[in-house]
Amino acid sequence: MSILVGELAGQVIGPGLVVLPGQGNSLSIETDAGVVIIDASGPRHAVGMIETLREHTDAPVHAIVYSHGHHGYNSSVPIWQAHNAERGDPPARLVAHENVLTRYARYRETDGLQLRMAAVQFPSRQPVPLEALEPGFALHDPSETFADQMTLVDGSRRVELIWAPSETDDALAVWLPDDGLLLGGAATPGFTIPNIGTPLRTQRFTIRWADTLDRLRALGAGRLLTEFGPLIEGDAVDEQFVRTAEALRWIRDEVVERMNAGMSEAEILADITYPEELFDQPWMQPTYGAPDYIVRDAYREENGWWDRNPTTLHPAPPADAAAAVLSAITDPQAILDRARALADAGQTQLALHVVDLLALGAGDEPAVVAARTLKAELCNTRAGEIDPYVSKSCYRSSARLLETGPASWQRLS
């Protein structure tokens, strides 16, 4: 499955309910007030979404609801508003949780970082300039916000918005009580274990996500539309809520027990094994998120940035440290040979640890260049050995940088 397109695109899942081909399972909901759109998505989706909508209804677009504040989910709002204007309809209401405004302020402040993270996490087949990503990163402030719960539309089909902090603190769920249908949004990705602790993102708070699942479960929905995965029906809805929350709390408990015993993050990661009855479920696969990511996020909730290695407390400038390490190595070729031998034996991760003795160097000495070349090869190999999409992308993006010099994000352009 594509990471960016829901599997139900174009399907009618009930009277007046159409899954649109957006960034995930966007939904159009016909109501007495007009159509409610869940996520306008990005410019590359909008035209197809509007065409699909108009195959099923001529009703005006009454509101666009932001499922959460991540880039791309509502960057095409102007296209939808232009569509309304062309039809002579009033502008659509733009509705989101109040925390979206704070998130957008952060994103505007860190726009360069956000573009660089996206270039690494979602690499194209060929490198593209960062400015080419900007249209999908446009931010359009909502016109209305709410704090905990909001009735968006009343009448023959009530549309309720419920704060559902999970992947983000501004995520919401959409509850259609007259249909028994719940759109879980970012709280229910549907095809992967909750992506808590993703390498390039801020904390997502394991127990907060589990508590949100409990709250959504209490609605008693007969059907659950996940963000990217299937439409779940019947008893399977309750099972997914219960089992996912149980797994998240299990990880938290296991991490806390080991932290209390004095174990570091690395020691905890090496010590934990994940029970199949909790993690070998269709909705808990490490296709985007990963159990190890969640362990790291839970650890970060209670610990500072120090990795327990005293060398890292007040480090030397990276170039100076790398030069000092290189000066202590009397036989650089032995490092390269050992890394290659480990790689040939299938020990790619150990080979990466070894090759870094040279590859982190800032200069262009032959041994350093050779180490970067080998590290790029190892990163591409490692990308094929692990499951989470984000890790694969980080390895491949790093390899692309290493092939032409140091793996510095300053070189992303």
N, C-alpha and C positions, 0 to 999 in steps of 0.2 A: 504494500500500500504506500502511496505517496505520503510524505510527512505533512504536506500542506493541503491535501484535498480529502474531505470526508468520503466515506465509501457509499453514502446514500444519495449523492448528488443527483438531483432531478426527480427523485421519487416523491410520490404523494403518500403521506402517512396518515391521512385522515381528511375529512371534508375541510377544505380551506387551509390545509397544512401541507406545504411543499418544501422539501429540502433543496436549497439552492446551491449551485456549484461555487461555493466561496472558499475561504481559508478555513477548512473544517466544515462541519455540518451546520451551515447557516440555515435559518428557517424563516419562511414567510407565513404569517398567521393572519387570516382574514377575520376581522372583527366588525362590530357595528360602526366603529369610528373609521374604519379603513384597514389597510394592511400594516401590520407590525413586522419589521425586518429585524432579525437578530444578527447583528454584525454586517456592516456594509462591505467588509473585506477590502482588498487592495485594488488598485487600478487595473491590474491584469485579470481580475475576476469580475469586475463590476458589470461590464457589458453583457457577459454571458449570464450573470445572475438576473439582470433586468429582462433579458430576452426570455429566460426560463419563467420568471414571474409572469410576464405578459402572455405566455402560452396558457396560463391558468386563470388569470383574473385581470379585469380592467379597473379594479378598485384603486383609489389613490393610496399612496404610501403615507400613512399617518404618523409613524414613529420609527426611528432606528434606535435599537437598544445595543449598547456596548457590553458584550459579555465580560470583558475585562480590558485593561489598558495597554496590553502589549502592542508594539508596533505592528502595523499591517492589518489589524483586524477591522479598522474603521478609517483607513487612510483615503478611501474613495468616497467619503461622504459628499464632497462637492459634485461628483458625477450623479449621485442619486438626487441631490437637490436640483441639479440642472434638469434631470428627467422630470421631476415634479413641475418645474417652471415651464418646460416645453409643453406639458399637458394642461397648464393653467391651474394646477393644484397648489395649495399653500405649501410652504416649506415643512418638511417633516420635523417632528420633535426629535431632539437628540438626547437620549436618556442614559445615564450611567450612575454607578455608585460614586459617592462623593470623593472617595480616595483617588479616583482617576485624575482629578485636578492636581493633586500633589505629585502623582506619578508623572504626569505630563510636564510639570515644572522641572522635575529631575531630568527627564529625557531631553528637554530643551537645553538645560545646563550642560549635559554630557553628550551632546549630539555626536561629536567625533568618536567618542568611546563606543556609543551605541552602533554606529556604522561599522566600526572595526570588529566588534563582537559578532555582528551579523555576518560579515564577510568570512569570518573564521568558522562560525557555527553552521552556516548555510552556504558552503562554497559552490560557485558555479563551475562548470566544466573548464572554462577558460577564465583567467583573472579579468575582472572588470573594475573600472575606476570606482572609488567609493561614491563619488557624486551620482553615479548611475543608479545607486540604491535609494537615493533620497526620495523619489516619488512615493515609494512604498512605506516611507517613514514619516509622511506628513501627519501632523497632529491637529485634530479639530475638536476643540473643547465642546463638551456636551452643553445643551441649553437648560437641562434639568438634571438634578441629582437627588439621591435619597441616602439615608443612613442605614436602615435595617431592613425595611420592607416597604413596598409601594404597590398600590393597585394602579396599573398603567391604564387599563381599559376595563370598564364595567359593562354590563349588559348581558346579551345572550352568550357571549364567550368572554369570561373574565381572564385578564392577563395580569398575573402578579409577579413582581420582581423581588427576589430574596437575596440579601447579602450572603455570599458563599465564599469567604476567604479560604484560599487554597493555594493554587499556583501563584496567585497574586493576592494582595490585600484589598483589591478593588473588584474581585470577581463576583459575579452574580449568577443565580439560577433563575430560570423562567418557569413558572408553575401555571399550568392551565387546568384548574380544578374541574371545569366542566367536561374536559376531555380525559382527565386522569393522566395527563402527559406532563412529564418534567424534562426540561432541558437542563442538564447538569452543568453545561459549559466547561470551563477550565477545571472544575472540581472532579469531573468524570471524563478523562481523556478517552477511555474506551478500548484502546489498543495497546496500552503500555502501563506499567507500574507508575503511580504518581511521580511526576518528574520533580521531586524534591532534591535539592542539592546539586542541580545541574551545574557543571563546572564553571560556566561563564555568568551565572546569575546570582542575585541576592538570595538571602535565606527565605525558606518557604515554610518552616515551622511544622514539623511532623504532626504533633498532637492537634494543632489548630486545624489542619486538614482533616484529621480523623473526626474531630468534633463537628466539622461542617458536614461530613458524610452522615453522621448521626442525625443532624438536624434535617437534612434532606430526606433521609429514610423515614422520618416521623411523618412526612406528608402523606405517605401511603400511596405513592404513585403506582399505577398499573403498568405504565410504560415509561422508559427512560431513554431519551435521545442523548447519546454520548457525543463528546466534542468531535472526535475523528472516527470512532468505531461504529458499532452496530446500534440499531434500535432494540432495546432489551425489553422483554415483556414478562408479565406474570411474576412467579416466585423468584425468577432470576434477578429481578430488580433488587429485592430485599437481600438476596444472597451476595450480590456484588457489593452493596453498601456495607453489609456486616463483615464480610471476609476482608475487604480492603482496609477498613478501619482497624480490624483486629491485627492485620499484618503491620500496619504503621505503628500501633502501640507496642507490638512485639519488638520491633526494631528499637524503639525508644527505651524500652525496659532493658534490653540486652546491652545497649550502649551505656546506659546509666550504671548498670552493674559493673561494667569494666572500667568506666571512668573512676568510680568509687574505689576500685582496686588499684588505681594509679597507672592504668594503661594509657599510652599515647594513642593518637588517631591511627597511626600506622600499625601499631600493635593490635588495636581493636579490629581494623580491617582484616588483618591476617588471621584473627582468632574466630571470627563469626562464621557460622554456616547457617544457611537459610532453609527452614523446614519446607519440604515439598508441598505439604498440605495447605500452606499459606501462600507460597510464592509460585507454585507450578499451576497457575490458573490463566485462562486466556487473557484476562484483563490485567495480569501482573507480570507480563513478559518484559524483559529488559530491552525492548526495541527502541525506546527513546530515553526513558529514565532507567535507573538501575538501583538495586538494593544498596550497593556500595555508596552511591551518591547520597542516599538517605542517611546512611550511617554518618557520613561526613557532615551533613547538615545538622543532624542531632548533636554531634560533637561540638560543632561551632556555636550552638546555642548556649553552651555552658563554658566555653573556653575562649581564650584570646587567640591572637595570631601566631604565637610562638609554637614552633614544632618540637620543642623540648631539646633541640640541639643547641648548645651554647654558642656555637660558631655563628649561628644566624641571628643572634640578638642584636649585634651592631656590626653588620657586614661591611666589608670593604667594597668599594665600587666594583661592579661586575667585571669590568675589563681588567682591573688590577688583580682581582682574585683569580681570574682565569689565567692571567700571565704568570702569577706565582705558582699555580698548579703546574702549568706547562714547564716552568723552569726547573721543577723538581723531577720531571720525568726524563730519565736518561735514554730511554728507548721507546719513542712514540710508536714505532712500528709494532712493538710488542702489545701495546694497548689495542691497536687496530686489529692485530691478529687474534687477540683473545676475544674481542667483540665479535669478529667474524666467526670464530669457532663456536661461540655460544649461539649465534644466529643460525648457523648450519645445524646445530643440535636441537633447534626448535625452541631455544630459550631467548626469545626476542626481547622480553622485558629486561632480563639480566644483561643482555647485550647493550641495551640502551643505557643502563646504569654505568657500564664500563666505558662506552664510547664518549659519554659526557665529560670524562676526564680531559678529553681533547676538544670535543665539539663545541664547548661553551666558550672557547677562546674567541677573542674579538679580532684578531689579526688575520692575515692571509698567508701564514706560513703553510707550506705544503701539507704537513701532518694535520693541521687544523682543518684545511680545506677538505682533505681526504676523510676526516672524521665527520664533517658536516654531510658529505656525500653519503657516507655509510649510514649516518643517523637518518637521513631522508629515506633511504631504502628501508631501514628498520621501522620507521613510522608508518610507511605504507603497508608493510607486512603486518604490523600490530593492528592497523585499522581493519584488516581482514580477520583478525583473531578474536576480536571482542564484538559484543552485540549492540550496545547502546549507540544510537545514531549520532548523538552529540560527541561521544568519544571518537567515533570513526571520523567525524568531520574535523575535530581538533587535530588528530594525527595527520590527516591528509593536508590540511591547511598548513600545518607546521612543516611538513615535508616539502610543500611547494616553496615556502620561504627558504628553507635550508638549501634547496637546489641552486639558489642564486646568491647565498650569503648568510649572515647571521639571522636567526629566527626572531627578529625584532618586529613588533607590530608597528613601529614607526615607519617600516618599509611598506606597509599596506597603503595603497593609494588608489 
